[in-house]
């Protein structure tokens, strides 16, 4: 079985039910805790003390779990989903912790592809509120990690794929003890205000997840980043496995229709699986093939080169790439897609206010049609400010991501491609609203 290009069905996204208790619990998390995705730097904490207090208050569930710890700038979420898919097919009970969510908070915490039940979220939030401050003053991410670890322990997960939130050394996920394997996908310029202004600085922070004697998998990355990784691995006496060494082996799981996301990340995922096998995790070749071929369905991954085809309408591609490396990779894939289809490119683009977008927007193609939009979060940049960053890009302003997409669908032809990107929140808004507002959306 080989990986095939996917036209996604979004009906299996976790629905937000009319459950007042659940709605109130999630609202408490969003409004009563500092949250980086919504507030930006004001929610950032540069130490692990608050996370450790949460874990201690919960009886240290992280001590009873096994982990694959994954850091990186781009691709870490996809590698987590890929490896989780293989482990699920191998018969293991697999926890998956990723961030941020696109539609429903529960997407962050899954067991064998199933989101944490609403009742479990309600129960955990009630427990936190009843503690009356005994858990300290955690951030949204710190408390969510505690919820995830507790859920994974209660559901007796065999292994957990744990994606870092931002960095590595000071990331909340780094409270775990030695994982089975530590993985770094790649290193690019992102979150420089917290991780450092240079690739080497960022690499050192990401390498902070390495633990003594724990094997390390390194995805393809810049030489200067790799040198920092190797130095850190030497200090922790960690055996290093290079994803590049498995590119030929990984190619047998790919074909001409495999997406660029799969091509970029498969060798890293395969190297991770190989390390797990060497540590006596029983994983058959059939499980590897099936897991890689079906990982997105098995683990419910959305928003990464997700293709939506509506009858007699432009092809819609949802991909939340938002830094230079990620956007560059998407643009290369879009060029291939445009050559095959022969139409025009439409770009639905939004951004957040606390980042410098000039470098990323400098690589956007001049010949595309742009629709600037503003996601419904406090950090969203106003459309006129987005348009002003690079005025040579011809575009119109729209009030919301879904309105922007509706405009492009109406104005485009069947041969055209519409890329929805620029921000995770733009993609999330479309995934949330399109099934109800766009006719023919699957």
C-alpha positions in Angstrom: 0.0 0.0 0.0 1.3 3.4 -0.9 0.5 6.9 0.2 -2.1 8.5 -2.0 -3.1 12.2 -2.4 -6.1 12.9 -0.2 -9.3 14.9 -0.9 -10.3 15.3 2.7 -13.7 14.9 4.3 -14.1 17.3 7.3 -17.2 15.8 8.7 -15.2 13.8 11.2 -13.7 16.9 12.8 -14.8 16.9 16.5 -18.0 18.8 16.7 -18.7 21.3 19.4 -21.9 20.0 20.9 -24.6 22.0 22.7 -23.2 20.9 26.0 -23.3 23.8 28.3 -21.0 22.3 30.9 -18.3 21.6 28.3 -18.7 25.1 26.7 -18.3 26.7 30.2 -15.2 24.5 30.9 -13.5 25.4 27.7 -14.4 29.1 28.1 -12.8 29.0 31.6 -9.6 27.7 30.0 -9.6 30.3 27.3 -10.5 33.3 29.5 -9.0 32.5 33.0 -5.6 31.4 31.8 -2.8 33.2 29.9 -2.8 31.8 26.4 0.0 32.4 23.9 -2.0 31.7 20.8 -4.4 34.4 21.7 -2.4 36.8 23.8 1.1 36.4 22.4 4.2 37.2 24.5 2.3 38.2 27.6 1.4 34.5 28.2 4.9 33.1 27.8 6.7 31.7 30.8 10.5 31.1 30.7 10.7 28.3 33.2 9.1 24.9 34.1 8.1 25.5 37.7 4.4 26.1 37.0 4.2 22.9 34.9 6.0 20.9 37.6 3.5 22.1 40.2 0.6 21.1 38.0 2.1 17.6 37.5 2.8 17.3 41.2 -0.8 18.2 42.0 -1.9 15.5 39.7 0.3 12.8 41.2 2.9 13.0 38.4 1.1 11.1 35.7 4.1 11.7 33.4 6.2 9.2 35.5 3.9 6.3 34.4 4.0 7.0 30.7 6.4 6.3 27.8 7.0 9.1 25.3 8.3 10.0 21.9 9.3 13.7 22.4 9.2 15.7 19.2 10.6 19.3 18.6 11.3 21.4 15.6 10.1 24.4 13.6 8.2 22.8 10.8 6.9 19.2 10.5 6.9 18.2 14.2 3.1 17.8 14.3 3.0 15.7 11.1 5.9 13.5 12.3 3.9 12.9 15.5 0.8 12.0 13.5 2.8 9.7 11.2 4.5 7.8 14.0 1.2 7.6 15.9 -0.5 6.1 12.9 2.2 3.3 12.6 2.0 2.6 16.4 -1.8 2.4 16.2 -1.6 -0.1 13.4 0.9 -2.1 15.4 -1.8 -2.5 18.1 -0.6 -0.1 20.7 -2.8 2.4 22.6 -1.3 5.7 21.5 -1.7 9.1 23.1 -1.2 12.2 20.9 -0.5 15.6 22.2 -0.3 18.4 19.6 -1.0 22.1 19.4 -2.7 24.3 18.6 -6.1 23.1 17.8 -8.0 24.2 14.7 -11.6 23.9 15.6 -12.2 22.2 18.9 -10.0 22.3 22.0 -10.2 18.5 22.3 -8.1 18.1 19.1 -5.0 18.7 21.3 -5.5 15.4 23.3 -6.2 12.2 21.4 -6.0 8.5 22.1 -5.9 6.3 19.0 -7.3 9.2 17.0 -10.2 9.9 19.4 -10.4 13.2 21.1 -10.6 13.4 24.8 -14.3 13.2 25.8 -16.1 16.4 26.7 -17.0 14.9 30.1 -13.3 14.4 30.8 -12.6 18.0 30.0 -15.4 19.2 32.3 -14.2 16.9 35.1 -10.6 18.1 34.9 -11.5 21.8 34.8 -13.8 21.4 37.8 -10.9 19.7 39.7 -8.6 22.5 38.8 -11.1 25.1 39.9 -11.8 23.3 43.1 -8.1 23.4 44.0 -8.5 27.1 44.8 -5.0 28.0 43.8 -3.2 24.9 45.1 -2.1 24.2 41.5 -0.4 27.6 41.3 -1.1 29.9 38.3 -0.5 27.8 35.2 -0.9 29.1 31.7 -3.4 27.6 29.2 -0.7 25.4 27.7 0.6 24.2 31.1 -2.8 23.2 32.3 -3.7 21.6 29.0 -0.5 19.5 29.2 -1.5 18.4 32.7 -5.0 17.4 31.4 -3.4 15.5 28.6 -0.9 13.6 30.8 -3.7 12.7 33.2 -6.0 11.5 30.4 -3.2 9.4 28.9 -2.5 7.8 32.3 -6.1 7.1 33.0 -6.7 5.5 29.6 -3.5 3.4 30.0 -1.7 4.5 26.9 1.2 2.4 25.9 3.1 5.3 24.5 2.5 9.1 23.9 3.6 11.2 21.0 4.4 14.5 22.6 4.9 17.6 20.5 6.6 20.6 22.0 4.7 23.8 22.0 7.4 26.3 21.0 11.0 25.5 22.0 12.5 22.6 23.8 14.6 23.4 26.9 12.0 25.5 28.6 9.0 24.1 26.9 6.3 22.7 29.3 6.6 19.3 27.7 10.2 19.0 28.9 9.0 18.1 32.4 8.9 14.4 31.3 11.6 12.0 32.3 13.7 10.2 29.7 11.6 9.4 26.6 12.1 6.4 24.3 13.5 8.7 21.6 13.9 12.5 21.1 13.2 13.8 17.7 14.0 17.2 16.1 12.4 17.7 12.7 14.1 20.9 11.3 15.1 24.3 12.5 14.0 27.5 11.0 13.5 31.1 12.1 10.4 31.4 14.2 9.6 32.7 17.7 13.0 34.6 17.7 11.8 36.8 20.5 11.9 33.7 22.8 14.3 31.3 21.3 17.0 33.5 19.8 17.6 35.5 16.7 19.9 33.1 14.9 19.5 29.5 13.7 22.2 28.3 16.1 20.4 29.9 19.1 17.1 28.3 18.2 18.8 24.9 17.6 20.4 25.0 21.1 16.9 25.6 22.6 15.3 22.8 20.6 18.1 20.4 21.6 17.1 21.0 25.2 14.8 18.0 25.0 17.8 15.6 24.8 18.1 13.4 27.9 21.1 11.4 29.0 21.5 8.2 27.0 18.3 8.7 25.0 18.6 8.1 21.3 18.1 11.2 19.0 16.6 11.4 15.5 17.5 14.4 13.5 15.4 15.4 10.5 16.9 17.2 7.5 18.1 20.6 8.6 20.6 23.3 8.0 24.3 22.5 8.7 24.6 25.1 11.4 21.6 23.7 13.2 22.8 20.2 12.9 26.2 21.1 14.4 24.5 22.4 17.5 22.3 19.3 17.7 25.4 17.0 17.4 27.1 19.0 20.2 24.1 18.6 22.4 23.8 14.9 21.7 27.5 14.4 22.5 26.9 16.1 25.9 24.0 13.8 26.7 25.8 10.7 25.3 22.9 10.2 22.9 23.2 8.0 19.9 22.2 10.0 16.8 20.1 8.7 13.9 19.9 10.8 10.7 16.6 10.8 8.8 18.6 11.5 5.6 20.2 8.1 5.9 16.7 6.5 5.4 15.5 8.6 2.5 15.9 5.7 0.0 14.1 3.3 2.3 11.4 5.8 2.9 10.8 6.3 -0.8 9.2 2.9 -1.1 6.3 4.2 1.0 5.8 7.2 -1.5 4.7 7.6 -5.0 4.2 10.4 -7.5 0.9 11.4 -5.8 2.4 11.8 -2.3 2.1 15.3 -1.0 5.1 17.5 -0.2 4.2 17.2 3.5 4.7 13.4 3.3 7.9 13.7 1.3 9.4 16.2 3.8 8.6 14.2 6.9 8.4 10.5 6.1 12.2 9.8 6.5 12.1 11.4 10.0 9.1 9.4 11.0 10.6 6.2 9.6 13.8 6.8 11.5 11.8 7.3 14.7 9.9 4.0 14.1 13.2 2.2 13.5 14.6 3.4 16.8 11.5 2.2 18.6 11.9 -1.2 16.9 15.5 -1.3 18.2 14.1 -0.8 21.7 11.9 -3.9 21.4 8.6 -2.2 20.4 7.0 -4.8 18.1 6.2 -3.1 14.8 5.6 -5.1 11.7 6.3 -4.1 8.1 2.6 -4.2 7.5 1.9 -1.8 10.4 4.5 0.6 9.0 3.0 0.5 5.5 -0.5 0.8 6.6 0.3 3.4 9.3 2.1 5.7 6.9 -0.5 5.3 4.2 -3.4 6.1 6.5 -1.9 8.2 9.3 -4.1 11.3 8.6 -7.3 9.3 8.8 -6.1 7.2 11.8 -5.1 10.2 13.8 -7.5 12.8 12.4 -4.9 15.3 11.1 -6.3 18.4 9.4 -4.9 21.7 8.0 -1.7 20.3 6.5 -1.9 20.3 2.7 -5.6 19.3 3.1 -7.3 19.3 -0.3 -11.0 20.1 -0.6 -12.6 19.6 -4.0 -16.1 21.0 -4.6 -17.9 20.1 -7.8 -17.1 22.6 -10.6 -15.2 24.9 -8.2 -11.5 25.7 -7.7 -9.5 23.2 -5.6 -9.1 24.5 -2.0 -5.9 23.7 -0.2 -5.7 24.3 3.6 -2.2 24.6 4.9 -1.3 26.7 7.9 2.3 27.3 7.1 3.3 30.7 8.4 7.1 30.9 8.6 9.7 31.3 5.8 10.6 27.6 5.5 7.1 26.4 5.7 5.7 28.9 3.3 8.5 28.3 0.9 7.7 24.5 0.8 4.0 25.2 0.3 4.7 27.6 -2.6 6.9 24.9 -4.3 4.1 22.4 -4.0 1.6 25.0 -5.3 3.7 25.7 -8.4 3.6 21.9 -9.2 -0.2 21.9 -8.7 -0.7 25.0 -10.8 1.4 23.5 -13.7 -0.9 20.4 -13.7 -4.2 22.4 -13.5 -3.3 25.4 -15.6 -5.4 27.8 -13.7 -4.7 30.8 -11.4 -3.6 30.9 -7.8 -5.8 32.5 -5.1 -4.3 33.1 -1.7 -6.5 33.7 1.4 -4.1 35.2 3.9 -4.3 36.4 7.5 -1.7 37.1 10.2 -1.1 38.0 13.8 0.1 41.3 15.1 3.0 40.3 17.2 5.2 38.9 14.4 7.3 40.5 11.6 5.7 39.2 8.4 7.9 41.1 5.9 10.3 38.2 5.2 7.5 35.6 4.7 5.4 37.9 2.6 8.4 38.8 0.5 8.4 35.3 -1.0 4.7 35.3 -1.9 4.2 35.3 -5.7 3.3 38.5 -7.4 1.0 36.9 -10.0 -1.4 35.4 -7.4 -4.8 36.9 -6.5 -4.9 37.8 -2.8 -7.8 38.1 -0.4 -6.6 39.5 3.0 -8.7 38.5 6.0 -8.8 38.7 9.8 -9.4 35.7 12.0 -11.6 36.1 15.0 -8.9 36.3 17.7 -7.5 39.4 19.6 -4.1 38.9 18.0 -5.3 39.1 14.4 -3.8 41.8 12.3 -6.2 44.2 10.6 -6.5 43.5 6.9 -5.3 47.0 5.9 -2.1 46.4 7.8 -1.5 43.1 6.1 -2.0 44.7 2.7 0.4 47.5 3.6 3.3 45.1 4.3 3.8 44.5 0.6 1.7 46.8 -1.4 2.8 45.4 -4.8 0.6 42.3 -4.1 -2.7 42.9 -5.7 -5.6 42.0 -3.4 -8.8 42.9 -1.7 -9.8 43.0 1.9 -12.4 40.7 3.5 -14.0 40.8 6.9 -13.4 37.1 7.7 -11.7 34.0 6.4 -14.9 32.3 5.4 -16.1 35.4 3.5 -12.7 35.6 1.8 -13.0 31.9 0.7 -16.5 32.5 -0.6 -15.3 35.4 -2.7 -12.5 33.3 -4.2 -14.8 30.4 -4.9 -17.2 32.7 -6.7 -14.5 34.6 -8.7 -12.3 31.6 -9.6 -12.6 28.9 -12.2 -12.6 25.2 -11.9 -8.9 25.0 -12.9 -7.9 27.5 -10.2 -6.4 26.7 -6.8 -7.2 28.5 -3.6 -4.6 28.3 -0.8 -5.9 29.2 2.7 -3.0 30.0 4.8 -0.9 32.6 6.6 -2.2 31.7 10.1 -3.4 28.6 12.0 -6.4 30.7 13.0 -7.4 31.4 9.4 -7.3 27.7 8.6 -9.2 26.9 11.8 -11.9 29.5 11.1 -12.5 28.0 7.6 -12.6 24.4 8.9 -15.1 25.6 11.5 -17.4 27.7 9.3 -17.2 26.1 5.8 -19.3 23.0 6.4 -22.2 25.3 7.4 -21.7 28.2 5.0 -20.3 26.8 1.7 -22.5 24.7 -0.4 -21.0 21.4 -1.5 -18.3 21.4 1.2 -17.7 17.8 2.2 
